[in-house]
C-alpha cells in the first residue's frame, strides 16, 4: 500500500505536468494568433543580441552609449539594405521573364519527353505528334499569362505594413541595446532571494553570450559564403551573380532547407541558361562544394559544437519554425533553440551543485 505522501507527490507531479502541457498548447495558439507582433519583436530581440557586443566594445573605447547604439544599428541597416537593393533589379527581371523561361524549359524538355513516349514510360496525348511538346511550346507558350504586376508594384502596395514592421524592429533593436542594463536589473528584480538572482544573472549572461556569438559568427560566415557564391557564379557565366550571392547569404540562415532550396533554384536557372546539361550542373557542383566547406569545416571550427548540439534538434526546430511562422520562423528557430539548450544546460549544472 503506497504511503499517503507518495500518492500526494505523484498526484502533484501529474498535475504539474498537465499544467505544463496546457501552458505549451496555449503558448502555441498565442504564438500563431499574434505572429504579426511576435515575429518583428523576436527579430528585434535577436538583432539586439547580435549587435550588443559591438556596441559594448565601442563604449569601452569611449563612444557614448546612445551614439554607439545608433551608429551600429544604422550601419547594419545600410549594409543589409544595400545588398537587397543591389539584388532587386535582377529579381524583378526574373519575374518579367517568367513566360520566356517557361518556353525555354519546355523546349529543352521536349526531346526527353519524346524519348520517354517512345519507350512507353509516359502516354502520348491523343493527336500529339513526336516532339509535339516543342511545337506546342512555340504556339501555346506565347499565350502564357504575362505578369500583371511587377515586384516593385507589390512592394508599394505592401509598403505601409512593411514600413511599420521595419520601424518597429529598428527602434526595438536600438532601445534593447541602449537599455540593456536596465532590462537586466528588471529581470533580476523578479526574484526575491540572492541565490535565485544569481542563477537568473548567470542564465541571462550565458544566453546573451551564446546567442550573440552564434548569430554574429554565422552572419560573418554567411556574408563570406554569399560573396564566394557571387564570385564563383560570375566566373562560370551564371546570370545575375549579385542576386545569387545575396540569396545564398540570406537563405543560409535557414539550416539545411535554405541550401536545398538554393541548389534546386540554381539547377533550374542553369538548365535554362546553359546549352548543355554538363554546364548546367557546374554551378550546382560549385554551390554544393561551398556548402560542404562551410557546413563541415568552417562553421564547426569557428562556432564549435558547444553552442548548438545535435543535427536532429536543429532540423526539427527549423521545420517547426517554418510550420508555425513560415520563412521567418525557420530563420529564428536556430537562435531560439540555442536559448532553450542554454537554459536546460544551466538547470542541469545547477542541480549538480
VENURPE-V136121 format. One record per residue. RES is the residue in one letter. PHI is phi as a letter, one per 20 degrees, with the letter a starting at -180 (NA if undefined). OMEGA is omega in degrees with one decimal (NA if undefined). Layout:
res=RES phi=PHI omega=OMEGA
res=RES phi=PHI omega=OMEGA
This chain:
res=X phi=NA omega=-177.2
res=X phi=f omega=177.8
res=X phi=f omega=-179.2
res=X phi=g omega=-179.1
res=X phi=f omega=178.2
res=X phi=f omega=177.8
res=X phi=f omega=178.4
res=X phi=f omega=179.7
res=X phi=f omega=176.9
res=X phi=f omega=178.4
res=X phi=f omega=178.4
res=X phi=f omega=178.8
res=X phi=f omega=178.3
res=X phi=f omega=179.1
res=X phi=f omega=179.5
res=X phi=f omega=178.4
res=X phi=f omega=177.6
res=X phi=f omega=178.6
res=X phi=f omega=178.4
res=X phi=f omega=179.2
res=X phi=f omega=179.1
res=X phi=f omega=179.2
res=X phi=f omega=178.8
res=X phi=f omega=179.1
res=X phi=f omega=179.0
res=X phi=f omega=177.5
res=X phi=f omega=178.4
res=X phi=f omega=178.1
res=X phi=f omega=179.8
res=X phi=f omega=178.9
res=X phi=f omega=178.0
res=X phi=f omega=-176.8
res=X phi=f omega=-175.8
res=X phi=d omega=-177.5
res=X phi=f omega=179.7
res=X phi=f omega=177.1
res=X phi=e omega=-174.2
res=X phi=f omega=-178.2
res=X phi=f omega=177.5
res=X phi=f omega=177.3
res=X phi=f omega=179.1
res=X phi=f omega=178.2
res=X phi=f omega=179.1
res=X phi=f omega=179.6
res=X phi=f omega=-179.9
res=X phi=f omega=174.6
res=X phi=f omega=177.2
res=X phi=f omega=178.0
res=X phi=f omega=179.2
res=X phi=f omega=-170.4
res=X phi=e omega=-177.9
res=X phi=g omega=178.1
res=X phi=g omega=178.7
res=X phi=f omega=178.5
res=X phi=f omega=-179.9
res=X phi=f omega=178.6
res=X phi=f omega=177.6
res=X phi=f omega=178.2
res=X phi=f omega=177.8
res=X phi=f omega=176.5
res=X phi=e omega=176.7
res=X phi=o omega=178.8
res=X phi=f omega=177.3
res=X phi=g omega=-173.9
res=X phi=f omega=-178.4
res=X phi=f omega=-179.8
res=X phi=f omega=179.0
res=X phi=f omega=-179.6
res=X phi=f omega=-179.6
res=X phi=f omega=-179.4
res=X phi=f omega=-179.7
res=X phi=f omega=179.6
res=X phi=f omega=-179.4
res=X phi=f omega=178.2
res=X phi=f omega=177.9
res=X phi=f omega=179.8
res=X phi=f omega=179.9
res=X phi=f omega=-179.7
res=X phi=f omega=-179.9
res=X phi=f omega=179.0
res=X phi=f omega=177.8
res=X phi=f omega=178.5
res=X phi=f omega=179.9
res=X phi=f omega=-179.8
res=X phi=f omega=179.0
res=X phi=f omega=-177.7
res=X phi=e omega=-175.3
res=X phi=f omega=-178.6
res=X phi=g omega=179.9
res=X phi=f omega=176.3
res=X phi=f omega=179.8
res=X phi=f omega=177.1
res=X phi=f omega=176.1
res=X phi=f omega=179.5
res=X phi=f omega=-179.4
res=X phi=f omega=-176.5
res=X phi=e omega=-178.4
res=X phi=g omega=177.6
res=X phi=g omega=179.3
res=X phi=f omega=178.2
res=X phi=f omega=178.9
res=X phi=f omega=178.2
res=X phi=f omega=178.4
res=X phi=f omega=178.8
res=X phi=f omega=180.0
res=X phi=f omega=179.7
res=X phi=f omega=-178.7
res=X phi=f omega=179.2
res=X phi=e omega=-177.3
res=X phi=g omega=177.6
res=X phi=f omega=178.0
res=X phi=f omega=177.9
res=X phi=f omega=179.9
res=X phi=f omega=178.6
res=X phi=f omega=178.8
res=X phi=f omega=177.4
res=X phi=f omega=179.0
res=X phi=f omega=179.2
res=X phi=e omega=179.6
res=X phi=m omega=179.2
res=X phi=f omega=175.7
res=X phi=c omega=-178.8
res=X phi=e omega=176.5
res=X phi=e omega=-179.3
res=X phi=f omega=-179.6
res=X phi=g omega=177.9
res=X phi=n omega=-178.9
res=X phi=e omega=178.5
res=X phi=e omega=175.2
res=X phi=g omega=-176.9
res=X phi=m omega=-177.8
res=X phi=f omega=-179.9
res=X phi=f omega=-179.2
res=X phi=f omega=-180.0
res=X phi=f omega=177.9
res=X phi=f omega=179.5
res=X phi=f omega=-179.8
res=X phi=f omega=-176.4
res=X phi=e omega=-174.3
res=X phi=e omega=-177.0
res=X phi=f omega=179.9
res=X phi=f omega=-179.9
res=X phi=e omega=178.2
res=X phi=f omega=-177.5
res=X phi=f omega=176.2
res=X phi=e omega=177.1
res=X phi=g omega=-177.6
res=X phi=f omega=-177.4
res=X phi=c omega=176.6
res=X phi=e omega=179.4
res=X phi=f omega=179.3
res=X phi=f omega=176.9
res=X phi=f omega=177.6
res=X phi=f omega=179.3
res=X phi=f omega=180.0
res=X phi=f omega=-178.7
res=X phi=f omega=179.0
res=X phi=e omega=-173.9
res=X phi=g omega=-178.3
res=X phi=g omega=-179.6
res=X phi=f omega=179.7
res=X phi=f omega=179.9
res=X phi=f omega=178.6
res=X phi=f omega=178.1
res=X phi=f omega=-179.8
res=X phi=f omega=-179.7
res=X phi=f omega=178.2
res=X phi=f omega=-179.7
res=X phi=f omega=-178.2
res=X phi=f omega=-177.3
res=X phi=f omega=177.4
res=X phi=f omega=178.3
res=X phi=f omega=-179.0
res=X phi=f omega=-176.6
res=X phi=f omega=177.5
res=X phi=f omega=176.8
res=X phi=f omega=-175.8
res=X phi=f omega=-176.5
res=X phi=d omega=-174.3
res=X phi=f omega=179.1
res=X phi=f omega=178.2
res=X phi=f omega=177.2
res=X phi=f omega=176.9
res=X phi=f omega=178.8
res=X phi=f omega=178.3
res=X phi=f omega=178.1
res=X phi=f omega=178.9
res=X phi=f omega=-179.2
res=X phi=f omega=178.5
res=X phi=f omega=-179.5
res=X phi=d omega=-175.3
res=X phi=e omega=-176.1
res=X phi=e omega=179.3
res=X phi=f omega=-179.4
res=X phi=f omega=179.4
res=X phi=f omega=177.6
res=X phi=f omega=178.4
res=X phi=f omega=179.2
res=X phi=f omega=177.7
res=X phi=f omega=-180.0
res=X phi=f omega=178.8
res=X phi=f omega=179.8
res=X phi=f omega=-177.6
res=X phi=f omega=178.6
res=X phi=f omega=-179.3
res=X phi=f omega=178.3
res=X phi=f omega=-179.0
res=X phi=f omega=-178.4
res=X phi=f omega=-177.4
res=X phi=f omega=-177.9
res=X phi=f omega=-179.4
res=X phi=f omega=179.6
res=X phi=f omega=-179.8
res=X phi=f omega=-174.7
res=X phi=f omega=-179.5
res=X phi=f omega=179.5
res=X phi=f omega=-179.8
res=X phi=f omega=177.1
res=X phi=f omega=178.1
res=X phi=f omega=179.7
res=X phi=f omega=-179.5
res=X phi=f omega=175.6
res=X phi=f omega=176.2
res=X phi=f omega=177.7
res=X phi=f omega=177.1
res=X phi=f omega=178.0
res=X phi=f omega=178.4
res=X phi=f omega=178.3
res=X phi=f omega=179.6
res=X phi=f omega=180.0
res=X phi=f omega=179.8
res=X phi=f omega=179.0
res=X phi=f omega=175.8
res=X phi=f omega=-178.2
res=X phi=f omega=-178.3
res=X phi=e omega=176.9
res=X phi=n omega=176.8
res=X phi=f omega=-178.4
res=X phi=f omega=174.8
res=X phi=l omega=-178.2
res=X phi=f omega=178.7
res=X phi=f omega=178.6
res=X phi=f omega=-178.1
res=X phi=f omega=177.9
res=X phi=f omega=177.9
res=X phi=f omega=-179.7
res=X phi=f omega=179.6
res=X phi=f omega=179.0
res=X phi=f omega=-179.2
res=X phi=e omega=-176.5
res=X phi=f omega=179.8
res=X phi=f omega=171.2
res=X phi=f omega=175.8
res=X phi=e omega=-176.5
res=X phi=g omega=174.7
res=X phi=m omega=-175.2
res=X phi=f omega=-179.7
res=X phi=f omega=178.8
res=X phi=f omega=178.5
res=X phi=f omega=178.4
res=X phi=f omega=179.9
res=X phi=f omega=179.7
res=X phi=f omega=178.3
res=X phi=f omega=-179.8
res=X phi=f omega=179.1
res=X phi=f omega=-180.0
res=X phi=f omega=-179.3
res=X phi=f omega=-179.2
res=X phi=f omega=179.1
res=X phi=f omega=178.9
res=X phi=f omega=178.5
res=X phi=f omega=-171.4
res=X phi=f omega=-174.2
res=X phi=e omega=-175.3
res=X phi=f omega=-176.9
res=X phi=c omega=-179.7
res=X phi=f omega=-179.8
res=X phi=f omega=177.4
res=X phi=f omega=179.4
res=X phi=f omega=180.0
res=X phi=f omega=-176.0
res=X phi=g omega=178.0
res=X phi=f omega=178.3
res=X phi=f omega=177.8
res=X phi=f omega=177.2
res=X phi=f omega=-178.7
res=X phi=f omega=177.4
res=X phi=f omega=178.6
res=X phi=f omega=177.8
res=X phi=f omega=178.0
res=X phi=f omega=179.3
res=X phi=f omega=179.3
res=X phi=f omega=-179.0
res=X phi=f omega=-173.5
res=X phi=f omega=-174.8
res=X phi=d omega=-176.4
res=X phi=c omega=-170.9
res=X phi=f omega=-176.3
res=X phi=f omega=176.6
res=X phi=f omega=-178.2
res=X phi=f omega=-175.9
res=X phi=e omega=-177.3
res=X phi=f omega=-178.0
res=X phi=n omega=-179.4
res=X phi=d omega=-178.5
res=X phi=e omega=-178.8
res=X phi=e omega=178.0
res=X phi=d omega=-176.0
res=X phi=d omega=173.3
res=X phi=n omega=177.7
res=X phi=f omega=-177.7
res=X phi=f omega=177.1
res=X phi=g omega=179.0
res=X phi=f omega=-179.2
res=X phi=f omega=-180.0
res=X phi=f omega=179.2
res=X phi=f omega=177.6
res=X phi=f omega=178.5
res=X phi=f omega=178.8
res=X phi=f omega=178.3
res=X phi=f omega=177.6
res=X phi=f omega=177.6
res=X phi=f omega=-174.7
res=X phi=e omega=-172.9
res=X phi=c omega=178.9
res=X phi=m omega=-178.7
res=X phi=g omega=179.0
res=X phi=f omega=177.6
res=X phi=f omega=177.7
res=X phi=f omega=178.5
res=X phi=f omega=-176.4
res=X phi=e omega=-175.7
res=X phi=f omega=-178.9
res=X phi=g omega=177.4
res=X phi=f omega=175.8
res=X phi=f omega=176.9
res=X phi=f omega=178.1
res=X phi=f omega=178.3
res=X phi=f omega=-178.6
res=X phi=f omega=-179.6
res=X phi=f omega=179.1
res=X phi=f omega=178.7
res=X phi=f omega=-179.5
res=X phi=f omega=178.9
res=X phi=f omega=178.8
res=X phi=f omega=177.4
res=X phi=f omega=178.1
res=X phi=f omega=178.2
res=X phi=f omega=179.7
res=X phi=f omega=179.8
res=X phi=f omega=178.4
res=X phi=f omega=179.4
res=X phi=f omega=NA
